[in-house]
Amino acid sequence: MEATLAERGQVVIPKAIRDQLGMTPGMLLTFTVEDGKLVVRKKVDDAISRARGKFKLASGFSSTDEAMRAIRGRAPGDPA
């Protein structure tokens, strides 16, 4: 597929590609140059990344693994 660079540096991403990648209006994109090629990526800003480090483990647990074992039980082959 081809697109034309407009006078102001704008380019339209073809609809088939936008649909395939789930791109929507207002979505943030990152632009980089890798090995002389323009690379465009969807900027991932998901809820898990924003929440990282904001919650504390319940008292009595020294690690996330320990808390998960208490909730789920031991997994087959679990070394701990």
Summary of the structure (lengths in Angstrom):
residues: 80
radius of gyration: 22.0
end to end distance: 52.9
largest distance: 62.2
contacts: 108
relative contact order: 0.09
helix: 26%
strand: 15%
